Amino acid sequence: MLLMQQRILQDGVVREGNILKVDSFLNHQMDPVLYREMGKEFYRLFGGCGVTKLLTVEASGIGIACVAAQYFGCPAIFAKKSRTKNLDGEVYAAQVESYTHGGSYTIRVSKRFLTPADRVLLLDDFLARGSAMLGLMDLVAQSGAALVGCGIAIEKGFQEGGRLLRERGVRVESLAVIQGMDQGHITFREE
């Protein structure tokens, strides 16, 4: 998606450790025009797949999933990273390792919201090592729902996450795939 690439080049900041800071438009401050275009593009890519639920992890994927859900005409669900008093009843749970946060956590979704009748599209802001997507895939598998695929705003193509998912036969569609980042210079994979 050319618009995503343009925003990364215009407003993205490369930090030490292959960290791409896109908080001015994607995962802290959100650009509603960009989000609308992302929702349309995810619908163009997956709209014919019978999606009944969109699933993401809190917090950065929530905005993407909510906007995209308007095009799919289905609910958006986010896996919670902590057990709260309002997460009642039985839950599906999976462990996720976070490179960005430097630790692991358990994600949870109420069993009321994922069923074997569902066709689930996973959405998130970044795909790097793949841990969040693997955790979400575990929740979908526990529920008996069908996994349609993964929609990613920005994939770090030089890290293993995309390859790991694709080797498992998962359809991964990324709006921008970064091939490399060095000394502030970003190159994209041409699709």
C-alpha positions as a Markdown table, in Angstrom:
| # | Residue | x | y | z |
|---|---|---|---|---|
| 1 | Met | 0.0 | 0.0 | 0.0 |
| 2 | Leu | 1.7 | 3.1 | -1.3 |
| 3 | Leu | 0.1 | 5.4 | 1.3 |
| 4 | Met | 1.5 | 3.4 | 4.2 |
| 5 | Gln | 5.0 | 3.4 | 2.6 |
| 6 | Gln | 4.8 | 7.2 | 2.1 |
| 7 | Arg | 3.8 | 7.7 | 5.8 |
| 8 | Ile | 6.6 | 5.5 | 7.0 |
| 9 | Leu | 9.2 | 7.4 | 4.9 |
| 10 | Gln | 7.7 | 10.8 | 5.9 |
| 11 | Asp | 7.1 | 10.3 | 9.6 |
| 12 | Gly | 8.8 | 7.1 | 10.7 |
| 13 | Val | 11.9 | 7.2 | 12.8 |
| 14 | Val | 14.4 | 4.3 | 12.9 |
| 15 | Arg | 15.8 | 3.6 | 16.3 |
| 16 | Glu | 18.6 | 1.4 | 17.5 |
| 17 | Gly | 17.7 | -2.3 | 17.6 |
| 18 | Asn | 15.7 | -2.2 | 14.4 |
| 19 | Ile | 12.9 | -0.3 | 16.1 |
| 20 | Leu | 10.6 | 1.7 | 13.8 |
| 21 | Lys | 8.9 | 4.5 | 15.6 |
| 22 | Val | 5.6 | 5.3 | 13.9 |
| 23 | Asp | 3.8 | 6.7 | 16.9 |
| 24 | Ser | 2.9 | 9.9 | 15.2 |
| 25 | Phe | 0.4 | 8.2 | 12.9 |
| 26 | Leu | -0.1 | 4.5 | 13.8 |
| 27 | Asn | 0.4 | 3.3 | 17.3 |
| 28 | His | 0.1 | 6.3 | 19.7 |
| 29 | Gln | -1.5 | 9.1 | 17.7 |
| 30 | Met | -3.7 | 7.7 | 15.0 |
| 31 | Asp | -4.4 | 9.2 | 11.6 |
| 32 | Pro | -8.1 | 8.4 | 10.9 |
| 33 | Val | -7.7 | 9.0 | 7.1 |
| 34 | Leu | -4.9 | 6.4 | 7.0 |
| 35 | Tyr | -6.9 | 4.0 | 9.2 |
| 36 | Arg | -9.9 | 4.3 | 6.8 |
| 37 | Glu | -7.6 | 3.4 | 3.9 |
| 38 | Met | -6.2 | 0.5 | 5.8 |
| 39 | Gly | -9.7 | -0.8 | 6.6 |
| 40 | Lys | -10.6 | -0.6 | 2.9 |
| 41 | Glu | -7.5 | -2.4 | 1.9 |
| 42 | Phe | -7.9 | -5.2 | 4.4 |
| 43 | Tyr | -11.5 | -5.6 | 3.1 |
| 44 | Arg | -10.3 | -5.6 | -0.5 |
| 45 | Leu | -7.8 | -8.4 | 0.4 |
| 46 | Phe | -10.0 | -10.5 | 2.7 |
| 47 | Gly | -13.6 | -9.3 | 2.0 |
| 48 | Gly | -14.5 | -12.5 | 0.0 |
| 49 | Cys | -13.4 | -14.9 | 2.8 |
| 50 | Gly | -16.5 | -14.9 | 4.9 |
| 51 | Val | -14.9 | -13.2 | 7.9 |
| 52 | Thr | -17.2 | -13.1 | 10.9 |
| 53 | Lys | -14.7 | -11.8 | 13.5 |
| 54 | Leu | -11.6 | -9.6 | 13.5 |
| 55 | Leu | -9.2 | -10.4 | 16.3 |
| 56 | Thr | -6.2 | -8.3 | 17.6 |
| 57 | Val | -4.1 | -7.8 | 20.7 |
| 58 | Glu | -4.5 | -4.7 | 22.8 |
| 59 | Ala | -3.6 | -2.0 | 22.4 |
| 60 | Ser | -2.1 | -0.9 | 19.0 |
| 61 | Gly | -4.3 | -3.2 | 16.9 |
| 62 | Ile | -7.6 | -2.1 | 18.4 |
| 63 | Gly | -8.0 | 1.0 | 16.2 |
| 64 | Ile | -7.1 | -0.9 | 13.1 |
| 65 | Ala | -9.6 | -3.7 | 13.9 |
| 66 | Cys | -12.4 | -1.3 | 14.8 |
| 67 | Val | -12.1 | 0.7 | 11.5 |
| 68 | Ala | -11.7 | -2.5 | 9.4 |
| 69 | Ala | -14.7 | -4.0 | 11.2 |
| 70 | Gln | -16.9 | -1.3 | 9.7 |
| 71 | Tyr | -16.1 | -2.6 | 6.2 |
| 72 | Phe | -16.4 | -6.3 | 7.1 |
| 73 | Gly | -19.7 | -5.7 | 9.0 |
| 74 | Cys | -18.6 | -7.8 | 11.9 |
| 75 | Pro | -17.3 | -7.4 | 15.5 |
| 76 | Ala | -13.7 | -6.6 | 16.4 |
| 77 | Ile | -12.3 | -8.4 | 19.4 |
| 78 | Phe | -9.1 | -7.6 | 21.2 |
| 79 | Ala | -7.2 | -10.1 | 23.3 |
| 80 | Lys | -6.6 | -8.6 | 26.8 |
| 81 | Lys | -3.0 | -8.6 | 28.2 |
| 82 | Ser | -4.1 | -8.7 | 31.8 |
| 83 | Arg | -6.9 | -10.4 | 33.7 |
| 84 | Thr | -9.4 | -7.8 | 34.8 |
| 85 | Lys | -12.5 | -8.0 | 37.0 |
| 86 | Asn | -14.7 | -7.4 | 34.0 |
| 87 | Leu | -13.3 | -10.3 | 32.0 |
| 88 | Asp | -15.7 | -12.8 | 33.5 |
| 89 | Gly | -16.4 | -16.4 | 32.7 |
| 90 | Glu | -14.2 | -18.8 | 30.9 |
| 91 | Val | -11.4 | -17.6 | 28.6 |
| 92 | Tyr | -9.0 | -18.9 | 26.0 |
| 93 | Ala | -5.4 | -18.0 | 27.0 |
| 94 | Ala | -2.0 | -18.0 | 25.3 |
| 95 | Gln | 1.5 | -16.9 | 26.1 |
| 96 | Val | 3.1 | -14.1 | 24.0 |
| 97 | Glu | 6.7 | -12.9 | 24.0 |
| 98 | Ser | 7.2 | -9.2 | 23.5 |
| 99 | Tyr | 10.4 | -8.0 | 21.9 |
| 100 | Thr | 9.4 | -4.3 | 22.3 |
| 101 | His | 8.4 | -4.7 | 25.9 |
| 102 | Gly | 11.1 | -7.2 | 26.8 |
| 103 | Gly | 9.0 | -9.9 | 28.5 |
| 104 | Ser | 6.1 | -12.2 | 28.2 |
| 105 | Tyr | 2.5 | -12.0 | 29.0 |
| 106 | Thr | -0.7 | -13.9 | 28.7 |
| 107 | Ile | -3.4 | -12.8 | 26.3 |
| 108 | Arg | -7.1 | -13.7 | 26.9 |
| 109 | Val | -10.3 | -13.7 | 25.1 |
| 110 | Ser | -13.7 | -14.7 | 26.5 |
| 111 | Lys | -15.0 | -18.0 | 25.2 |
| 112 | Arg | -18.3 | -16.1 | 24.5 |
| 113 | Phe | -16.8 | -14.2 | 21.7 |
| 114 | Leu | -15.0 | -16.9 | 19.7 |
| 115 | Thr | -16.8 | -20.0 | 18.6 |
| 116 | Pro | -16.3 | -22.9 | 16.2 |
| 117 | Ala | -18.8 | -21.2 | 13.8 |
| 118 | Asp | -16.4 | -18.1 | 13.4 |
| 119 | Arg | -14.1 | -17.3 | 10.5 |
| 120 | Val | -11.4 | -15.1 | 12.0 |
| 121 | Leu | -9.1 | -12.5 | 10.5 |
| 122 | Leu | -6.2 | -11.5 | 12.7 |
| 123 | Leu | -5.1 | -7.8 | 12.5 |
| 124 | Asp | -2.1 | -5.9 | 14.0 |
| 125 | Asp | 0.1 | -2.9 | 13.5 |
| 126 | Phe | 3.4 | -4.8 | 13.3 |
| 127 | Leu | 4.7 | -8.2 | 12.4 |
| 128 | Ala | 8.4 | -8.8 | 13.4 |
| 129 | Arg | 9.1 | -12.1 | 15.2 |
| 130 | Gly | 5.5 | -13.3 | 15.0 |
| 131 | Ser | 4.9 | -14.0 | 18.7 |
| 132 | Ala | 1.6 | -11.9 | 18.9 |
| 133 | Met | 0.2 | -13.6 | 15.8 |
| 134 | Leu | 1.2 | -17.0 | 17.0 |
| 135 | Gly | -0.5 | -16.3 | 20.3 |
| 136 | Leu | -3.7 | -15.1 | 18.5 |
| 137 | Met | -3.6 | -18.2 | 16.3 |
| 138 | Asp | -3.4 | -20.3 | 19.4 |
| 139 | Leu | -6.6 | -18.6 | 20.7 |
| 140 | Val | -8.4 | -19.3 | 17.4 |
| 141 | Ala | -7.3 | -22.9 | 17.4 |
| 142 | Gln | -8.5 | -23.4 | 21.0 |
| 143 | Ser | -11.9 | -22.0 | 20.0 |
| 144 | Gly | -12.3 | -24.3 | 17.0 |
| 145 | Ala | -12.8 | -21.3 | 14.7 |
| 146 | Ala | -11.4 | -21.1 | 11.2 |
| 147 | Leu | -8.4 | -18.8 | 10.7 |
| 148 | Val | -8.8 | -16.8 | 7.5 |
| 149 | Gly | -5.4 | -15.1 | 7.7 |
| 150 | Cys | -3.4 | -12.2 | 9.1 |
| 151 | Gly | -3.6 | -8.6 | 8.0 |
| 152 | Ile | -0.6 | -6.5 | 9.1 |
| 153 | Ala | 0.0 | -2.8 | 8.7 |
| 154 | Ile | 3.8 | -3.0 | 8.7 |
| 155 | Glu | 5.8 | -6.2 | 8.4 |
| 156 | Lys | 9.6 | -6.3 | 9.1 |
| 157 | Gly | 10.5 | -8.6 | 6.3 |
| 158 | Phe | 14.0 | -9.0 | 7.5 |
| 159 | Gln | 12.8 | -10.7 | 10.7 |
| 160 | Glu | 11.4 | -14.2 | 10.9 |
| 161 | Gly | 7.7 | -13.6 | 11.8 |
| 162 | Gly | 6.3 | -13.5 | 8.3 |
| 163 | Arg | 8.3 | -16.5 | 7.2 |
| 164 | Leu | 7.2 | -18.5 | 10.2 |
| 165 | Leu | 3.5 | -17.8 | 9.6 |
| 166 | Arg | 3.7 | -18.4 | 5.8 |
| 167 | Glu | 5.5 | -21.7 | 6.4 |
| 168 | Arg | 2.5 | -22.8 | 8.5 |
| 169 | Gly | 0.3 | -22.1 | 5.5 |
| 170 | Val | -1.2 | -18.9 | 6.9 |
| 171 | Arg | -2.1 | -16.2 | 4.4 |
| 172 | Val | -0.3 | -13.0 | 5.5 |
| 173 | Glu | -1.1 | -9.7 | 3.8 |
| 174 | Ser | 1.0 | -6.8 | 4.9 |
| 175 | Leu | 0.3 | -3.2 | 3.7 |
| 176 | Ala | 4.0 | -2.4 | 3.8 |
| 177 | Val | 6.9 | -4.8 | 4.0 |
| 178 | Ile | 10.2 | -3.3 | 5.2 |
| 179 | Gln | 13.1 | -5.1 | 3.6 |
| 180 | Gly | 15.8 | -3.3 | 5.6 |
| 181 | Met | 16.5 | -0.4 | 8.0 |
| 182 | Asp | 19.9 | 1.0 | 8.4 |
| 183 | Gln | 21.2 | 4.4 | 9.5 |
| 184 | Gly | 17.7 | 5.9 | 9.2 |
| 185 | His | 17.3 | 4.6 | 5.6 |
| 186 | Ile | 14.3 | 2.3 | 5.0 |
| 187 | Thr | 13.8 | 0.0 | 2.0 |
| 188 | Phe | 10.6 | -1.8 | 1.1 |
| 189 | Arg | 10.1 | -5.2 | -0.5 |
| 190 | Glu | 8.5 | -4.8 | -3.9 |
| 191 | Glu | 5.5 | -7.2 | -4.2 |
